[in-house]
Amino acid sequence: MELEIEKIEDLPKRLQFSLKELEEYGVISRSTAKLRIRQGKLKIRKEGIKTYVTREEAIRYFYSTFQ
């Protein structure tokens, strides 16, 4: 499922995204996201066994990485 976005601000106006969704939008691959989480560079929210990244954090990470 290809949902690539043109700009990070084009992410849907949702509170949070799964790692799979961020990969589908072309923001970050799941493997890189997991690495950045372990490094403390990407903040997550856990709900049971599910891992989510808030829209705000995805945008913050994107700009801190690609500036």
N, CA, C and O atoms as a GROMACS GRO file, in nm:
protein
  268
    1MET      N    1   0.084  -0.117   0.000
    1MET     CA    2   0.000   0.000   0.000
    1MET      C    3   0.089   0.124   0.000
    1MET      O    4   0.156   0.152   0.100
    2GLU      N    5   0.091   0.197  -0.107
    2GLU     CA    6   0.174   0.317  -0.120
    2GLU      C    7   0.091   0.440  -0.089
    2GLU      O    8  -0.007   0.469  -0.158
    3LEU      N    9   0.130   0.512   0.014
    3LEU     CA   10   0.060   0.634   0.054
    3LEU      C   11   0.156   0.751   0.062
    3LEU      O   12   0.127   0.849   0.130
    4GLU      N   13   0.268   0.743  -0.006
    4GLU     CA   14   0.375   0.844   0.008
    4GLU      C   15   0.319   0.986   0.004
    4GLU      O   16   0.231   1.018  -0.075
    5ILE      N   17   0.374   1.068   0.092
    5ILE     CA   18   0.332   1.208   0.100
    5ILE      C   19   0.440   1.297   0.039
    5ILE      O   20   0.557   1.259   0.035
    6GLU      N   21   0.400   1.414  -0.007
    6GLU     CA   22   0.494   1.509  -0.067
    6GLU      C   23   0.573   1.585   0.039
    6GLU      O   24   0.694   1.601   0.027
    7LYS      N   25   0.503   1.632   0.145
    7LYS     CA   26   0.566   1.708   0.254
    7LYS      C   27   0.522   1.646   0.385
    7LYS      O   28   0.414   1.587   0.394
    8ILE      N   29   0.605   1.660   0.487
    8ILE     CA   30   0.572   1.602   0.618
    8ILE      C   31   0.443   1.662   0.673
    8ILE      O   32   0.369   1.593   0.744
    9GLU      N   33   0.414   1.787   0.642
    9GLU     CA   34   0.291   1.850   0.690
    9GLU      C   35   0.166   1.788   0.629
    9GLU      O   36   0.056   1.810   0.678
   10ASP      N   37   0.183   1.710   0.521
   10ASP     CA   38   0.070   1.644   0.456
   10ASP      C   39   0.025   1.518   0.529
   10ASP      O   40  -0.071   1.454   0.488
   11LEU      N   41   0.095   1.483   0.638
   11LEU     CA   42   0.049   1.368   0.716
   11LEU      C   43  -0.095   1.394   0.758
   11LEU      O   44  -0.130   1.507   0.792
   12PRO      N   45  -0.179   1.291   0.754
   12PRO     CA   46  -0.318   1.312   0.796
   12PRO      C   47  -0.325   1.370   0.938
   12PRO      O   48  -0.237   1.345   1.021
   13LYS      N   49  -0.427   1.447   0.964
   13LYS     CA   50  -0.445   1.512   1.094
   13LYS      C   51  -0.498   1.412   1.195
   13LYS      O   52  -0.613   1.418   1.237
   14ARG      N   53  -0.411   1.319   1.233
   14ARG     CA   54  -0.445   1.217   1.333
   14ARG      C   55  -0.351   1.235   1.451
   14ARG      O   56  -0.244   1.295   1.438
   15LEU      N   57  -0.390   1.182   1.566
   15LEU     CA   58  -0.307   1.196   1.685
   15LEU      C   59  -0.182   1.110   1.681
   15LEU      O   60  -0.076   1.153   1.727
   16GLN      N   61  -0.193   0.989   1.627
   16GLN     CA   62  -0.079   0.898   1.630
   16GLN      C   63  -0.081   0.803   1.511
   16GLN      O   64  -0.184   0.783   1.447
   17PHE      N   65   0.037   0.746   1.484
   17PHE     CA   66   0.055   0.654   1.373
   17PHE      C   67   0.134   0.534   1.420
   17PHE      O   68   0.221   0.545   1.506
   18SER      N   69   0.103   0.418   1.364
   18SER     CA   70   0.185   0.300   1.392
   18SER      C   71   0.313   0.311   1.310
   18SER      O   72   0.320   0.392   1.217
   19LEU      N   73   0.412   0.232   1.344
   19LEU     CA   74   0.537   0.234   1.267
   19LEU      C   75   0.511   0.192   1.123
   19LEU      O   76   0.573   0.244   1.030
   20LYS      N   77   0.419   0.099   1.104
   20LYS     CA   78   0.384   0.054   0.968
   20LYS      C   79   0.324   0.169   0.887
   20LYS      O   80   0.357   0.186   0.770
   21GLU      N   81   0.237   0.247   0.949
   21GLU     CA   82   0.175   0.361   0.880
   21GLU      C   83   0.280   0.465   0.842
   21GLU      O   84   0.277   0.519   0.732
   22LEU      N   85   0.372   0.495   0.933
   22LEU     CA   86   0.477   0.593   0.901
   22LEU      C   87   0.562   0.544   0.785
   22LEU      O   88   0.605   0.623   0.702
   23GLU      N   89   0.586   0.414   0.779
   23GLU     CA   90   0.662   0.359   0.667
   23GLU      C   91   0.582   0.373   0.537
   23GLU      O   92   0.638   0.408   0.433
   24GLU      N   93   0.452   0.345   0.543
   24GLU     CA   94   0.368   0.356   0.424
   24GLU      C   95   0.360   0.499   0.372
   24GLU      O   96   0.351   0.521   0.252
   25TYR      N   97   0.365   0.597   0.463
   25TYR     CA   98   0.364   0.738   0.423
   25TYR      C   99   0.501   0.786   0.378
   25TYR      O  100   0.515   0.899   0.331
   26GLY      N  101   0.603   0.702   0.392
   26GLY     CA  102   0.736   0.738   0.346
   26GLY      C  103   0.812   0.828   0.442
   26GLY      O  104   0.908   0.894   0.403
   27VAL      N  105   0.769   0.830   0.568
   27VAL     CA  106   0.834   0.915   0.668
   27VAL      C  107   0.962   0.849   0.717
   27VAL      O  108   1.067   0.913   0.722
   28ILE      N  109   0.955   0.720   0.755
   28ILE     CA  110   1.068   0.647   0.809
   28ILE      C  111   1.038   0.497   0.796
   28ILE      O  112   0.924   0.455   0.814
   29SER      N  113   1.140   0.419   0.766
   29SER     CA  114   1.118   0.274   0.758
   29SER      C  115   1.103   0.218   0.898
   29SER      O  116   1.151   0.277   0.995
   30ARG      N  117   1.037   0.104   0.909
   30ARG     CA  118   1.018   0.043   1.041
   30ARG      C  119   1.150   0.009   1.107
   30ARG      O  120   1.167   0.031   1.227
   31SER      N  121   1.245  -0.043   1.029
   31SER     CA  122   1.374  -0.081   1.089
   31SER      C  123   1.449   0.041   1.140
   31SER      O  124   1.508   0.036   1.247
   32THR      N  125   1.447   0.150   1.065
   32THR     CA  126   1.512   0.273   1.109
   32THR      C  127   1.438   0.331   1.231
   32THR      O  128   1.502   0.380   1.324
   33ALA      N  129   1.305   0.326   1.229
   33ALA     CA  130   1.228   0.375   1.343
   33ALA      C  131   1.264   0.299   1.470
   33ALA      O  132   1.283   0.360   1.575
   34LYS      N  133   1.275   0.168   1.460
   34LYS     CA  134   1.310   0.087   1.577
   34LYS      C  135   1.450   0.122   1.627
   34LYS      O  136   1.473   0.128   1.748
   35LEU      N  137   1.542   0.147   1.535
   35LEU     CA  138   1.677   0.188   1.574
   35LEU      C  139   1.674   0.323   1.645
   35LEU      O  140   1.736   0.339   1.751
   36ARG      N  141   1.602   0.419   1.589
   36ARG     CA  142   1.593   0.552   1.649
   36ARG      C  143   1.524   0.548   1.785
   36ARG      O  144   1.558   0.626   1.874
   37ILE      N  145   1.428   0.459   1.802
   37ILE     CA  146   1.361   0.442   1.931
   37ILE      C  147   1.462   0.392   2.034
   37ILE      O  148   1.470   0.444   2.145
   38ARG      N  149   1.541   0.290   1.997
   38ARG     CA  150   1.643   0.237   2.088
   38ARG      C  151   1.747   0.342   2.122
   38ARG      O  152   1.798   0.346   2.234
   39GLN      N  153   1.779   0.428   2.027
   39GLN     CA  154   1.877   0.535   2.049
   39GLN      C  155   1.819   0.653   2.127
   39GLN      O  156   1.892   0.744   2.167
   40GLY      N  157   1.688   0.652   2.149
   40GLY     CA  158   1.623   0.761   2.219
   40GLY      C  159   1.597   0.883   2.132
   40GLY      O  160   1.569   0.991   2.184
   41LYS      N  161   1.607   0.868   2.001
   41LYS     CA  162   1.588   0.981   1.910
   41LYS      C  163   1.446   0.995   1.858
   41LYS      O  164   1.410   1.096   1.799
   42LEU      N  165   1.365   0.893   1.882
   42LEU     CA  166   1.225   0.895   1.839
   42LEU      C  167   1.141   0.849   1.958
   42LEU      O  168   1.156   0.737   2.006
   43LYS      N  169   1.053   0.937   2.003
   43LYS     CA  170   0.970   0.906   2.120
   43LYS      C  171   0.844   0.834   2.075
   43LYS      O  172   0.785   0.865   1.971
   44ILE      N  173   0.803   0.737   2.156
   44ILE     CA  174   0.687   0.655   2.121
   44ILE      C  175   0.584   0.656   2.234
   44ILE      O  176   0.611   0.702   2.345
   45ARG      N  177   0.467   0.605   2.200
   45ARG     CA  178   0.362   0.575   2.298
   45ARG      C  179   0.329   0.428   2.283
   45ARG      O  180   0.313   0.379   2.171
   46LYS      N  181   0.320   0.359   2.394
   46LYS     CA  182   0.283   0.218   2.391
   46LYS      C  183   0.139   0.204   2.440
   46LYS      O  184   0.100   0.267   2.538
   47GLU      N  185   0.063   0.122   2.372
   47GLU     CA  186  -0.071   0.083   2.414
   47GLU      C  187  -0.075  -0.068   2.406
   47GLU      O  188  -0.096  -0.126   2.300
   48GLY      N  189  -0.054  -0.131   2.521
   48GLY     CA  190  -0.040  -0.277   2.523
   48GLY      C  191   0.086  -0.314   2.448
   48GLY      O  192   0.195  -0.267   2.483
   49ILE      N  193   0.074  -0.397   2.345
   49ILE     CA  194   0.192  -0.436   2.267
   49ILE      C  195   0.212  -0.348   2.144
   49ILE      O  196   0.311  -0.362   2.073
   50LYS      N  197   0.119  -0.258   2.120
   50LYS     CA  198   0.127  -0.170   2.002
   50LYS      C  199   0.215  -0.050   2.030
   50LYS      O  200   0.217   0.004   2.140
   51THR      N  201   0.289  -0.009   1.927
   51THR     CA  202   0.379   0.106   1.937
   51THR      C  203   0.329   0.215   1.843
   51THR      O  204   0.302   0.190   1.725
   52TYR      N  205   0.317   0.335   1.896
   52TYR     CA  206   0.269   0.448   1.817
   52TYR      C  207   0.364   0.567   1.829
   52TYR      O  208   0.435   0.582   1.929
   53VAL      N  209   0.363   0.651   1.726
   53VAL     CA  210   0.437   0.777   1.726
   53VAL      C  211   0.332   0.885   1.702
   53VAL      O  212   0.251   0.875   1.610
   54THR      N  213   0.335   0.989   1.785
   54THR     CA  214   0.238   1.097   1.765
   54THR      C  215   0.274   1.175   1.638
   54THR      O  216   0.389   1.174   1.593
   55ARG      N  217   0.175   1.241   1.582
   55ARG     CA  218   0.197   1.323   1.462
   55ARG      C  219   0.301   1.431   1.492
   55ARG      O  220   0.390   1.457   1.411
   56GLU      N  221   0.288   1.493   1.608
   56GLU     CA  222   0.382   1.597   1.649
   56GLU      C  223   0.525   1.544   1.656
   56GLU      O  224   0.619   1.610   1.611
   57GLU      N  225   0.542   1.424   1.712
   57GLU     CA  226   0.676   1.365   1.723
   57GLU      C  227   0.731   1.326   1.586
   57GLU      O  228   0.850   1.342   1.561
   58ALA      N  229   0.646   1.276   1.497
   58ALA     CA  230   0.691   1.241   1.362
   58ALA      C  231   0.742   1.364   1.289
   58ALA      O  232   0.845   1.359   1.222
   59ILE      N  233   0.670   1.476   1.302
   59ILE     CA  234   0.713   1.600   1.238
   59ILE      C  235   0.842   1.652   1.302
   59ILE      O  236   0.933   1.694   1.231
   60ARG      N  237   0.850   1.649   1.436
   60ARG     CA  238   0.970   1.693   1.506
   60ARG      C  239   1.091   1.611   1.463
   60ARG      O  240   1.197   1.667   1.434
   61TYR      N  241   1.075   1.478   1.458
   61TYR     CA  242   1.185   1.391   1.418
   61TYR      C  243   1.228   1.421   1.274
   61TYR      O  244   1.347   1.431   1.245
   62PHE      N  245   1.131   1.435   1.186
   62PHE     CA  246   1.160   1.463   1.045
   62PHE      C  247   1.246   1.588   1.032
   62PHE      O  248   1.348   1.586   0.964
   63TYR      N  249   1.204   1.698   1.097
   63TYR     CA  250   1.280   1.823   1.086
   63TYR      C  251   1.415   1.817   1.156
   63TYR      O  252   1.510   1.879   1.110
   64SER      N  253   1.424   1.743   1.265
   64SER     CA  254   1.554   1.734   1.334
   64SER      C  255   1.651   1.650   1.255
   64SER      O  256   1.773   1.666   1.269
   65THR      N  257   1.602   1.560   1.173
   65THR     CA  258   1.686   1.471   1.094
   65THR      C  259   1.724   1.530   0.959
   65THR      O  260   1.837   1.513   0.914
   66PHE      N  261   1.632   1.598   0.896
   66PHE     CA  262   1.652   1.642   0.757
   66PHE      C  263   1.674   1.792   0.743
   66PHE      O  264   1.650   1.847   0.636
   67GLN      N  265   1.718   1.860   0.847
   67GLN     CA  266   1.748   2.002   0.839
   67GLN      C  267   1.892   2.024   0.804
   67GLN      O  268   1.936   2.138   0.792
   0.00000   0.00000   0.00000
